[in-house]
Amino acid sequence: MDTYRLQVAGLERDLPVCPLENGVSIAGFVMFSDVELTIACATELLKKLPEHDVLLTAESKGIPLAYEMSRQSGKRYILARKSKKLYMKNAVEVDVQSITTAGLQKLYLSGEDMEYLKGKRVLLVDDVISTGESLRALEKLTEKAGGIVAGKAAVLAEGDASKRDDIIFLAPLPLIHE
């Protein structure tokens, strides 16, 4: 199998099948450059979400979705960065181990963003939830900021993540066993 046919938000896409380890592969879902898909998924997700004040996503694949959800809803989105930038004063960091990135990473929020999240209902947003590690890192940042996690949302829930009852998603994405 070279591709996996995905149906989500009324659209179809053929995703490349990408091998991991131990005979397991994933369907590579990337929203970058697919404006039609990004708009459709944001529209459908917004219909399913609890009340929230702000969106929080991790760099980088969640950015197009969070941006479009922000544009459509009028709610601000905040980006947790993978590296500390010079302009980020009093930055706070947390560790994250993602299934699609080798090695331990860190996510950073500036002191200003941390202050903005304080007391706010924060919607955590990502493109795909698989192991949930990226979400856990965003939860930690929200908690450190004194924000309240209002919900966790993604376009796709991969593998066992689709069985979780604490996330909102549009479609399941299977792990492919060869």
N, CA, C and O atoms as a DFTB+ gen file, in Angstrom:
712 C
 N C O
     1  1       0.843      -1.177       0.000
     2  2       0.000       0.000       0.000
     3  2       0.888       1.240       0.000
     4  3       1.651       1.463       0.940
     5  1       0.788       2.032      -1.040
     6  2       1.593       3.245      -1.141
     7  2       0.876       4.469      -0.601
     8  3       1.508       5.427      -0.155
     9  1      -0.476       4.428      -0.645
    10  2      -1.261       5.547      -0.141
    11  2      -2.448       5.030       0.662
    12  3      -2.863       3.879       0.531
    13  1      -2.976       5.911       1.492
    14  2      -4.172       5.630       2.270
    15  2      -5.198       6.698       1.902
    16  3      -4.894       7.891       1.941
    17  1      -6.412       6.278       1.544
    18  2      -7.475       7.216       1.176
    19  2      -8.176       7.705       2.438
    20  3      -8.819       6.930       3.145
    21  1      -8.042       9.004       2.711
    22  2      -8.659       9.634       3.877
    23  2      -9.900      10.395       3.439
    24  3      -9.888      11.103       2.431
    25  1     -10.964      10.242       4.203
    26  2     -12.169      11.047       4.018
    27  2     -12.401      11.824       5.302
    28  3     -12.602      11.238       6.366
    29  1     -12.373      13.157       5.195
    30  2     -12.552      14.004       6.371
    31  2     -13.147      15.345       5.936
    32  3     -12.774      15.890       4.897
    33  1     -14.053      15.857       6.718
    34  2     -14.680      17.161       6.475
    35  2     -15.243      17.277       5.062
    36  3     -15.178      18.346       4.454
    37  1     -15.792      16.190       4.539
    38  2     -16.392      16.203       3.216
    39  2     -15.405      16.156       2.065
    40  3     -15.793      16.324       0.909
    41  1     -14.143      15.933       2.364
    42  2     -13.094      15.892       1.342
    43  2     -12.373      14.550       1.371
    44  3     -12.415      13.831       2.369
    45  1     -11.717      14.226       0.272
    46  2     -10.882      13.025       0.196
    47  2      -9.457      13.416      -0.149
    48  3      -9.216      14.320      -0.949
    49  1      -8.526      12.723       0.468
    50  2      -7.114      12.924       0.175
    51  2      -6.416      11.573       0.202
    52  3      -6.753      10.710       1.013
    53  1      -5.436      11.389      -0.689
    54  2      -4.586      10.205      -0.673
    55  2      -3.322      10.561       0.086
    56  3      -2.555      11.425      -0.338
    57  1      -3.108       9.893       1.210
    58  2      -1.957      10.178       2.067
    59  2      -0.858       9.159       1.813
    60  3      -1.146       7.976       1.629
    61  1       0.392       9.595       1.799
    62  2       1.494       8.638       1.636
    63  2       1.629       7.764       2.881
    64  3       1.489       8.245       4.006
    65  1       1.897       6.497       2.673
    66  2       2.125       5.582       3.787
    67  2       3.610       5.641       4.141
    68  3       4.471       5.441       3.285
    69  1       3.896       5.917       5.406
    70  2       5.269       6.130       5.869
    71  2       5.622       5.084       6.933
    72  3       4.977       5.030       7.981
    73  1       6.639       4.254       6.673
    74  2       7.006       3.217       7.645
    75  2       7.662       3.807       8.892
    76  3       8.476       4.727       8.814
    77  1       7.286       3.254      10.037
    78  2       7.947       3.591      11.295
    79  2       8.865       2.426      11.628
    80  3       9.741       2.077      10.836
    81  1       8.671       1.822      12.797
    82  2       9.467       0.667      13.194
    83  2       8.545      -0.517      13.461
    84  3       7.331      -0.349      13.575
    85  1       9.110      -1.694      13.557
    86  2       8.371      -2.903      13.935
    87  2       7.223      -3.235      12.993
    88  3       6.203      -3.775      13.422
    89  1       7.382      -2.919      11.716
    90  2       6.350      -3.271      10.740
    91  2       5.093      -2.431      10.797
    92  3       4.065      -2.815      10.239
    93  1       5.158      -1.297      11.460
    94  2       4.012      -0.388      11.546
    95  2       4.296       0.836      10.687
    96  3       5.411       1.358      10.665
    97  1       3.253       1.283       9.975
    98  2       3.359       2.491       9.161
    99  2       2.233       3.439       9.534
   100  3       1.211       3.030      10.083
   101  1       2.437       4.704       9.228
   102  2       1.394       5.705       9.427
   103  2       1.083       6.351       8.088
   104  3       1.919       6.371       7.185
   105  1      -0.116       6.873       7.972
   106  2      -0.493       7.660       6.807
   107  2      -0.082       9.096       7.105
   108  3      -0.550       9.694       8.074
   109  1       0.786       9.640       6.279
   110  2       1.348      10.969       6.515
   111  2       0.346      12.073       6.197
   112  3       0.059      12.349       5.032
   113  1      -0.178      12.695       7.239
   114  2      -1.166      13.764       7.093
   115  2      -0.496      15.104       7.322
   116  3      -0.003      15.374       8.417
   117  1      -0.474      15.948       6.295
   118  2       0.147      17.270       6.391
   119  2      -0.811      18.296       5.795
   120  3      -1.161      18.220       4.617
   121  1      -1.228      19.253       6.614
   122  2      -2.173      20.270       6.154
   123  2      -1.487      21.430       5.434
   124  3      -2.139      22.184       4.711
   125  1      -0.192      21.576       5.624
   126  2       0.515      22.676       4.971
   127  2       0.185      22.696       3.486
   128  3       0.209      21.655       2.829
   129  1      -0.119      23.854       2.963
   130  2      -0.389      24.107       1.539
   131  2      -1.744      23.611       1.056
   132  3      -2.110      23.876      -0.089
   133  1      -2.500      22.903       1.884
   134  2      -3.824      22.432       1.472
   135  2      -4.878      23.333       2.115
   136  3      -5.484      22.985       3.128
   137  1      -5.075      24.483       1.507
   138  2      -5.976      25.498       2.059
   139  2      -7.409      24.989       2.124
   140  3      -8.100      25.213       3.118
   141  1      -7.863      24.307       1.081
   142  2      -9.232      23.782       1.062
   143  2      -9.468      22.852       2.249
   144  3     -10.488      22.964       2.929
   145  1      -8.542      21.944       2.500
   146  2      -8.665      20.999       3.599
   147  2      -8.618      21.715       4.946
   148  3      -9.394      21.396       5.847
   149  1      -7.724      22.668       5.085
   150  2      -7.576      23.409       6.334
   151  2      -8.863      24.157       6.680
   152  3      -9.319      24.112       7.822
   153  1      -9.441      24.836       5.709
   154  2     -10.679      25.585       5.943
   155  2     -11.820      24.638       6.302
   156  3     -12.569      24.902       7.243
   157  1     -11.959      23.547       5.567
   158  2     -13.049      22.595       5.809
   159  2     -12.922      21.956       7.193
   160  3     -13.915      21.831       7.910
   161  1     -11.722      21.558       7.566
   162  2     -11.517      20.915       8.869
   163  2     -11.759      21.899      10.012
   164  3     -12.372      21.538      11.017
   165  1     -11.289      23.126       9.873
   166  2     -11.518      24.141      10.909
   167  2     -13.013      24.392      11.079
   168  3     -13.505      24.486      12.204
   169  1     -13.727      24.499       9.978
   170  2     -15.173      24.736      10.023
   171  2     -15.879      23.610      10.766
   172  3     -16.719      23.867      11.628
   173  1     -15.544      22.363      10.441
   174  2     -16.204      21.218      11.074
   175  2     -15.817      21.075      12.540
   176  3     -16.667      20.754      13.371
   177  1     -14.555      21.305      12.870
   178  2     -14.138      21.202      14.275
   179  2     -14.820      22.258      15.134
   180  3     -15.246      21.969      16.252
   181  1     -14.925      23.476      14.618
   182  2     -15.542      24.554      15.399
   183  2     -16.987      24.237      15.778
   184  3     -17.479      24.729      16.794
   185  1     -17.661      23.437      14.988
   186  2     -19.044      23.042      15.286
   187  2     -19.129      22.100      16.483
   188  3     -20.192      21.966      17.091
   189  1     -18.027      21.449      16.824
   190  2     -18.032      20.399      17.844
   191  2     -17.412      20.814      19.178
   192  3     -17.405      20.024      20.122
   193  1     -16.897      22.027      19.269
   194  2     -16.055      22.395      20.401
   195  2     -16.813      22.995      21.575
   196  3     -17.857      23.621      21.396
   197  1     -16.277      22.797      22.785
   198  2     -16.835      23.463      23.961
   199  2     -16.441      24.945      23.953
   200  3     -15.594      25.372      23.170
   201  1     -17.064      25.702      24.827
   202  2     -16.717      27.120      24.970
   203  2     -15.239      27.248      25.337
   204  3     -14.724      26.488      26.156
   205  1     -14.575      28.208      24.729
   206  2     -13.168      28.454      25.006
   207  2     -12.868      29.922      24.731
   208  3     -13.619      30.611      24.040
   209  1     -11.749      30.382      25.291
   210  2     -11.347      31.780      25.129
   211  2     -10.187      31.943      24.165
   212  3     -10.052      32.982      23.519
   213  1      -9.350      30.919      24.065
   214  2      -8.115      31.013      23.293
   215  2      -7.726      29.612      22.824
   216  3      -8.057      28.616      23.466
   217  1      -7.019      29.552      21.698
   218  2      -6.510      28.283      21.183
   219  2      -5.010      28.221      21.418
   220  3      -4.321      29.238      21.337
   221  1      -4.503      27.026      21.709
   222  2      -3.070      26.814      21.897
   223  2      -2.653      25.622      21.057
   224  3      -3.259      24.555      21.143
   225  1      -1.620      25.798      20.246
   226  2      -1.099      24.706      19.435
   227  2       0.412      24.682      19.541
   228  3       1.039      25.627      20.020
   229  1       0.983      23.573      19.081
   230  2       2.438      23.412      19.081
   231  2       2.968      23.618      17.672
   232  3       2.322      23.262      16.686
   233  1       4.139      24.190      17.600
   234  2       4.835      24.319      16.322
   235  2       5.135      22.914      15.800
   236  3       5.665      22.133      16.590
   237  1       4.869      22.524      14.615
   238  2       4.528      23.373      13.508
   239  2       3.283      22.910      12.759
   240  3       2.585      23.737      12.171
   241  1       2.986      21.607      12.764
   242  2       1.915      21.125      11.893
   243  2       0.522      21.558      12.332
   244  3      -0.406      21.509      11.526
   245  1       0.346      21.974      13.569
   246  2      -0.955      22.464      14.020
   247  2      -1.223      23.913      13.671
   248  3      -2.343      24.393      13.846
   249  1      -0.213      24.624      13.178
   250  2      -0.351      26.056      12.927
   251  2      -1.450      26.390      11.917
   252  3      -2.283      27.247      12.212
   253  1      -1.494      25.757      10.738
   254  2      -2.541      26.151       9.788
   255  2      -3.948      25.956      10.355
   256  3      -4.824      26.794      10.144
   257  1      -4.161      24.864      11.066
   258  2      -5.478      24.594      11.642
   259  2      -5.823      25.630      12.710
   260  3      -6.917      26.194      12.688
   261  1      -4.913      25.884      13.636
   262  2      -5.172      26.861      14.696
   263  2      -5.416      28.247      14.106
   264  3      -6.306      28.968      14.556
   265  1      -4.633      28.614      13.110
   266  2      -4.820      29.911      12.462
   267  2      -6.224      30.019      11.872
   268  3      -6.926      31.006      12.095
   269  1      -6.625      28.995      11.118
   270  2      -7.926      29.051      10.456
   271  2      -9.067      29.008      11.464
   272  3     -10.076      29.689      11.283
   273  1      -8.921      28.219      12.521
   274  2      -9.942      28.203      13.566
   275  2     -10.027      29.562      14.248
   276  3     -11.118      30.019      14.588
   277  1      -8.897      30.200      14.447
   278  2      -8.849      31.529      15.027
   279  2      -9.511      32.553      14.099
   280  3     -10.283      33.401      14.545
   281  1      -9.203      32.461      12.828
   282  2      -9.773      33.389      11.848
   283  2     -11.290      33.256      11.799
   284  3     -12.002      34.259      11.780
   285  1     -11.782      32.028      11.779
   286  2     -13.220      31.813      11.688
   287  2     -13.960      32.162      12.978
   288  3     -15.093      32.643      12.931
   289  1     -13.338      31.928      14.116
   290  2     -14.019      32.131      15.400
   291  2     -13.765      33.505      16.007
   292  3     -14.517      33.951      16.874
   293  1     -12.717      34.174      15.558
   294  2     -12.350      35.449      16.156
   295  2     -11.601      35.306      17.470
   296  3     -11.343      36.301      18.148
   297  1     -11.248      34.076      17.838
   298  2     -10.497      33.830      19.073
   299  2      -9.003      33.812      18.758
   300  3      -8.582      33.315      17.713
   301  1      -8.223      34.350      19.659
   302  2      -6.770      34.382      19.488
   303  2      -6.196      32.971      19.560
   304  3      -6.720      32.112      20.269
   305  1      -5.114      32.744      18.818
   306  2      -4.374      31.492      19.006
   307  2      -2.952      31.820      19.424
   308  3      -2.383      32.840      19.036
   309  1      -2.403      30.928      20.222
   310  2      -1.043      31.071      20.739
   311  2      -0.251      29.854      20.296
   312  3      -0.766      28.737      20.249
   313  1       0.997      30.091      19.977
   314  2       1.873      29.053      19.455
   315  2       2.974      28.713      20.453
   316  3       3.743      29.582      20.865
   317  1       3.041      27.443      20.838
   318  2       4.160      26.950      21.647
   319  2       5.291      26.625      20.675
   320  3       5.133      25.794      19.781
   321  1       6.424      27.283      20.859
   322  2       7.540      27.167      19.928
   323  2       8.463      26.011      20.302
   324  3       8.539      25.608      21.463
   325  1       9.168      25.481      19.290
   326  2      10.107      24.371      19.507
   327  2      11.482      24.854      19.956
   328  3      12.312      24.064      20.406
   329  1      11.710      26.140      19.830
   330  2      12.960      26.702      20.341
   331  2      12.660      28.063      20.945
   332  3      11.707      28.738      20.554
   333  1      13.484      28.451      21.900
   334  2      13.307      29.739      22.560
   335  2      13.852      30.834      21.654
   336  3      15.010      30.793      21.240
   337  1      13.013      31.804      21.352
   338  2      13.391      32.917      20.489
   339  2      13.856      34.097      21.331
   340  3      13.488      34.218      22.499
   341  1      14.661      34.960      20.737
   342  2      15.213      36.107      21.461
   343  2      14.134      37.014      22.049
   344  3      14.326      37.590      23.120
   345  1      13.019      37.142      21.370
   346  2      11.943      38.020      21.822
   347  2      11.092      37.405      22.934
   348  3      10.211      38.074      23.474
   349  1      11.338      36.163      23.278
   350  2      10.520      35.471      24.284
   351  2      11.092      35.712      25.680
   352  3      11.979      34.988      26.131
   353  1      10.583      36.720      26.344
   354  2      11.040      37.056      27.691
   355  2      10.364      36.140      28.715
   356  3       9.179      35.828      28.603
   357  1      11.138      35.721      29.708
   358  2      10.627      34.867      30.790
   359  2       9.938      33.613      30.255
   360  3       8.880      33.222      30.749
   361  1      10.535      32.992      29.254
   362  2       9.941      31.812      28.627
   363  2       9.898      30.635      29.588
   364  3      10.768      30.471      30.443
   365  1       8.863      29.823      29.424
   366  2       8.678      28.597      30.196
   367  2       8.783      27.441      29.214
   368  3       8.313      27.545      28.081
   369  1       9.399      26.331      29.642
   370  2       9.586      25.192      28.750
   371  2       9.032      23.917      29.366
   372  3       8.966      23.763      30.585
   373  1       8.630      22.996      28.467
   374  2       8.240      21.643      28.862
   375  2       8.818      20.680      27.840
   376  3       9.073      21.054      26.696
   377  1       9.025      19.428      28.262
   378  2       9.540      18.392      27.371
   379  2       8.399      17.729      26.613
   380  3       7.274      17.638      27.106
   381  1       8.713      17.264      25.392
   382  2       7.737      16.522      24.598
   383  2       8.476      15.508      23.731
   384  3       9.538      15.793      23.178
   385  1       7.884      14.314      23.626
   386  2       8.413      13.250      22.766
   387  2       7.316      12.890      21.780
   388  3       6.348      12.224      22.146
   389  1       7.457      13.324      20.527
   390  2       6.444      13.093      19.500
   391  2       6.771      11.843      18.699
   392  3       7.937      11.480      18.547
   393  1       5.728      11.184      18.185
   394  2       5.910       9.973      17.382
   395  2       6.559      10.285      16.030
   396  3       7.221       9.427      15.445
   397  1       6.368      11.512      15.534
   398  2       6.868      11.856      14.200
   399  2       8.214      12.582      14.217
   400  3       8.729      12.961      13.165
   401  1       8.784      12.775      15.409
   402  2      10.071      13.467      15.510
   403  2      11.012      12.652      16.386
   404  3      10.652      12.253      17.493
   405  1      12.203      12.409      15.892
   406  2      13.188      11.651      16.663
   407  2      13.724      12.491      17.815
   408  3      14.005      13.678      17.654
   409  1      13.860      11.871      18.960
   410  2      14.478      12.531      20.101
   411  2      13.516      13.389      20.903
   412  3      12.416      13.722      20.460
   413  1      13.970      13.734      22.096
   414  2      13.213      14.577      23.002
   415  2      13.240      16.014      22.497
   416  3      14.283      16.509      22.070
   417  1      12.105      16.673      22.546
   418  2      12.021      18.080      22.157
   419  2      11.540      18.895      23.346
   420  3      11.170      18.345      24.383
   421  1      11.548      20.196      23.186
   422  2      10.991      21.105      24.182
   423  2       9.998      22.022      23.490
   424  3      10.136      22.324      22.305
   425  1       9.008      22.458      24.230
   426  2       8.092      23.482      23.759
   427  2       8.210      24.668      24.700
   428  3       8.352      24.498      25.911
   429  1       8.150      25.880      24.137
   430  2       8.339      27.104      24.898
   431  2       7.178      28.064      24.694
   432  3       6.643      28.196      23.594
   433  1       6.801      28.728      25.776
   434  2       5.877      29.855      25.705
   435  2       6.534      31.046      26.381
   436  3       7.217      30.901      27.394
   437  1       6.322      32.211      25.816
   438  2       6.871      33.426      26.417
   439  2       6.107      33.751      27.692
   440  3       4.983      33.289      27.891
   441  1       6.720      34.539      28.542
   442  2       6.055      34.996      29.757
   443  2       4.788      35.766      29.436
   444  3       3.797      35.673      30.160
   445  1       4.819      36.525      28.349
   446  2       3.647      37.292      27.919
   447  2       2.484      36.358      27.550
   448  3       1.344      36.600      27.944
   449  1       2.778      35.292      26.795
   450  2       1.736      34.328      26.443
   451  2       1.237      33.587      27.672
   452  3       0.044      33.310      27.790
   453  1       2.142      33.264      28.588
   454  2       1.747      32.591      29.827
   455  2       0.769      33.476      30.607
   456  3      -0.238      32.997      31.129
   457  1       1.077      34.751      30.677
   458  2       0.205      35.690      31.384
   459  2      -1.165      35.786      30.705
   460  3      -2.189      35.878      31.381
   461  1      -1.182      35.766      29.376
   462  2      -2.440      35.842      28.632
   463  2      -3.327      34.624      28.922
   464  3      -4.549      34.753      29.001
   465  1      -2.717      33.445      29.081
   466  2      -3.476      32.216      29.315
   467  2      -4.068      32.124      30.724
   468  3      -5.002      31.359      30.962
   469  1      -3.522      32.904      31.648
   470  2      -3.936      32.829      33.048
   471  2      -5.447      33.053      33.180
   472  3      -5.978      34.085      32.769
   473  1      -6.120      32.059      33.764
   474  2      -7.553      32.152      34.005
   475  2      -8.429      31.937      32.779
   476  3      -9.655      31.978      32.881
   477  1      -7.812      31.706      31.613
   478  2      -8.571      31.531      30.369
   479  2      -8.916      30.054      30.140
   480  3      -8.221      29.150      30.605
   481  1     -10.026      29.843      29.399
   482  2     -10.411      28.501      28.947
   483  2      -9.642      28.247      27.653
   484  3      -9.883      28.902      26.639
   485  1      -8.724      27.299      27.698
   486  2      -7.772      27.071      26.610
   487  2      -8.160      25.807      25.836
   488  3      -8.318      24.733      26.416
   489  1      -8.308      25.957      24.530
   490  2      -8.564      24.819      23.661
   491  2      -7.239      24.387      23.053
   492  3      -6.586      25.172      22.366
   493  1      -6.837      23.144      23.298
   494  2      -5.604      22.603      22.749
   495  2      -5.908      22.043      21.366
   496  3      -6.856      21.275      21.202
   497  1      -5.116      22.419      20.378
   498  2      -5.387      22.074      18.986
   499  2      -4.151      21.451      18.349
   500  3      -3.032      21.928      18.539
   501  1      -4.369      20.368      17.582
   502  2      -3.286      19.753      16.820
   503  2      -3.873      19.145      15.557
   504  3      -5.090      19.003      15.435
   505  1      -3.015      18.792      14.630
   506  2      -3.506      18.186      13.388
   507  2      -3.875      16.725      13.617
   508  3      -4.950      16.285      13.209
   509  1      -2.982      15.967      14.271
   510  2      -3.204      14.552      14.538
   511  2      -2.833      14.265      15.991
   512  3      -1.798      14.714      16.483
   513  1      -3.693      13.514      16.661
   514  2      -3.357      13.025      17.999
   515  2      -3.058      11.544      17.849
   516  3      -3.886      10.773      17.364
   517  1      -1.855      11.156      18.276
   518  2      -1.462       9.749      18.193
   519  2      -1.139       9.241      19.597
   520  3      -1.987       8.629      20.246
   521  1       0.059       9.488      20.057
   522  2       0.431       9.065      21.408
   523  2      -0.115      10.032      22.462
   524  3      -0.253       9.666      23.629
   525  1      -0.422      11.249      22.055
   526  2      -0.925      12.251      22.987
   527  2       0.171      13.043      23.677
   528  3      -0.118      13.877      24.535
   529  1       1.430      12.794      23.315
   530  2       2.542      13.480      23.986
   531  2       2.541      14.987      23.737
   532  3       2.797      15.764      24.656
   533  1       2.258      15.400      22.520
   534  2       2.213      16.840      22.236
   535  2       1.112      17.508      23.049
   536  3       1.302      18.602      23.582
   537  1      -0.042      16.848      23.144
   538  2      -1.143      17.389      23.948
   539  2      -0.752      17.496      25.412
   540  3      -1.065      18.486      26.073
   541  1      -0.062      16.470      25.922
   542  2       0.361      16.508      27.328
   543  2       1.282      17.706      27.582
   544  3       1.184      18.366      28.617
   545  1       2.162      17.972      26.641
   546  2       3.058      19.128      26.798
   547  2       2.258      20.433      26.795
   548  3       2.536      21.331      27.590
   549  1       1.275      20.540      25.913
   550  2       0.434      21.740      25.888
   551  2      -0.388      21.865      27.164
   552  3      -0.603      22.969      27.665
   553  1      -0.848      20.726      27.692
   554  2      -1.577      20.738      28.973
   555  2      -0.679      21.268      30.088
   556  3      -1.106      22.084      30.904
   557  1       0.568      20.797      30.117
   558  2       1.507      21.251      31.148
   559  2       1.724      22.755      31.064
   560  3       1.735      23.444      32.084
   561  1       1.899      23.266      29.840
   562  2       2.083      24.711      29.675
   563  2       0.845      25.475      30.144
   564  3       0.961      26.509      30.801
   565  1      -0.327      24.966      29.807
   566  2      -1.575      25.613      30.223
   567  2      -1.679      25.643      31.742
   568  3      -2.032      26.666      32.329
   569  1      -1.369      24.515      32.374
   570  2      -1.429      24.437      33.833
   571  2      -0.414      25.380      34.479
   572  3      -0.736      26.070      35.447
   573  1       0.808      25.412      33.947
   574  2       1.834      26.307      34.485
   575  2       1.410      27.762      34.374
   576  3       1.774      28.588      35.211
   577  1       0.633      28.074      33.332
   578  2       0.177      29.447      33.115
   579  2      -1.041      29.791      33.973
   580  3      -1.415      30.959      34.082
   581  1      -1.656      28.784      34.577
   582  2      -2.868      29.038      35.347
   583  2      -4.111      29.078      34.470
   584  3      -5.138      29.628      34.866
   585  1      -4.015      28.494      33.277
   586  2      -5.173      28.395      32.392
   587  2      -5.958      27.131      32.676
   588  3      -5.513      26.263      33.427
   589  1      -7.125      27.038      32.072
   590  2      -8.005      25.883      32.242
   591  2      -8.164      25.201      30.898
   592  3      -8.581      25.836      29.930
   593  1      -7.837      23.911      30.820
   594  2      -8.006      23.186      29.562
   595  2      -9.503      22.996      29.327
   596  3     -10.177      22.275      30.063
   597  1     -10.010      23.660      28.282
   598  2     -11.438      23.593      27.951
   599  2     -11.743      22.390      27.071
   600  3     -12.858      21.869      27.077
   601  1     -10.735      21.952      26.309
   602  2     -10.916      20.823      25.420
   603  2      -9.647      20.543      24.653
   604  3      -8.703      21.333      24.648
   605  1      -9.654      19.381      23.999
   606  2      -8.511      18.944      23.190
   607  2      -9.078      18.520      21.848
   608  3      -9.953      17.656      21.782
   609  1      -8.576      19.133      20.766
   610  2      -9.159      18.894      19.453
   611  2      -8.092      18.643      18.398
   612  3      -6.987      19.183      18.454
   613  1      -8.460      17.806      17.434
   614  2      -7.570      17.522      16.305
   615  2      -8.424      17.112      15.109
   616  3      -9.590      16.745      15.254
   617  1      -7.832      17.182      13.953
   618  2      -8.504      16.701      12.755
   619  2      -8.626      15.189      12.835
   620  3      -9.699      14.637      12.587
   621  1      -7.522      14.509      13.182
   622  2      -7.479      13.053      13.165
   623  2      -6.994      12.492      14.498
   624  3      -6.164      13.095      15.178
   625  1      -7.526      11.329      14.857
   626  2      -7.040      10.563      16.003
   627  2      -6.483       9.261      15.441
   628  3      -7.200       8.478      14.817
   629  1      -5.196       9.047      15.673
   630  2      -4.493       7.919      15.064
   631  2      -4.395       6.739      16.011
   632  3      -4.105       6.903      17.196
   633  1      -4.642       5.534      15.475
   634  2      -4.511       4.312      16.262
   635  2      -5.433       4.309      17.459
   636  3      -6.614       4.635      17.341
   637  1      -4.893       3.939      18.625
   638  2      -5.696       3.852      19.844
   639  2      -6.227       5.198      20.320
   640  3      -7.155       5.236      21.128
   641  1      -5.667       6.289      19.845
   642  2      -6.171       7.611      20.240
   643  2      -7.632       7.782      19.843
   644  3      -8.369       8.538      20.476
   645  1      -8.047       7.079      18.796
   646  2      -9.446       7.200      18.355
   647  2     -10.430       6.603      19.361
   648  3     -11.637       6.816      19.249
   649  1      -9.920       5.858      20.340
   650  2     -10.769       5.267      21.381
   651  2     -10.888       6.178      22.607
   652  3     -11.673       5.899      23.514
   653  1     -10.118       7.252      22.634
   654  2     -10.146       8.160      23.775
   655  2     -11.449       8.935      23.813
   656  3     -11.995       9.297      22.771
   657  1     -11.949       9.191      25.020
   658  2     -13.169       9.972      25.143
   659  2     -12.899      11.405      25.605
   660  3     -13.835      12.172      25.833
   661  1     -11.624      11.764      25.744
   662  2     -11.283      13.111      26.201
   663  2     -10.810      14.011      25.066
   664  3     -10.343      15.122      25.318
   665  1     -10.923      13.554      23.824
   666  2     -10.518      14.377      22.690
   667  2     -11.660      14.494      21.682
   668  3     -12.519      13.618      21.583
   669  1     -11.642      15.591      20.945
   670  2     -12.613      15.844      19.885
   671  2     -11.846      15.750      18.578
   672  3     -10.815      16.401      18.410
   673  1     -12.350      14.938      17.648
   674  2     -11.667      14.794      16.366
   675  2     -12.683      14.527      15.278
   676  3     -13.823      14.151      15.552
   677  1     -12.260      14.725      14.041
   678  2     -13.167      14.568      12.908
   679  2     -13.172      13.169      12.321
   680  3     -14.211      12.711      11.845
   681  1     -12.042      12.480      12.342
   682  2     -11.972      11.150      11.735
   683  2     -10.842      10.343      12.374
   684  3      -9.845      10.907      12.824
   685  1     -11.006       9.015      12.410
   686  2      -9.906       8.166      12.874
   687  2      -8.895       7.959      11.745
   688  3      -9.231       8.055      10.565
   689  1      -7.677       7.677      12.127
   690  2      -6.614       7.362      11.175
   691  2      -5.937       6.084      11.677
   692  3      -5.331       6.087      12.749
   693  1      -6.035       5.001      10.918
   694  2      -5.493       3.735      11.420
   695  2      -3.970       3.695      11.362
   696  3      -3.340       4.359      10.539
   697  1      -3.398       2.898      12.259
   698  2      -2.002       2.500      12.111
   699  2      -2.029       1.332      11.138
   700  3      -2.918       0.484      11.208
   701  1      -1.085       1.284      10.254
   702  2      -1.068       0.254       9.215
   703  2      -0.018      -0.777       9.592
   704  3       1.173      -0.474       9.673
   705  1      -0.482      -2.008       9.824
   706  2       0.414      -3.106      10.205
   707  2       0.728      -3.934       8.969
   708  3      -0.173      -4.408       8.278
   709  1       2.016      -4.101       8.700
   710  2       2.413      -4.811       7.480
   711  2       2.837      -6.229       7.764
   712  3       3.201      -6.960       6.843
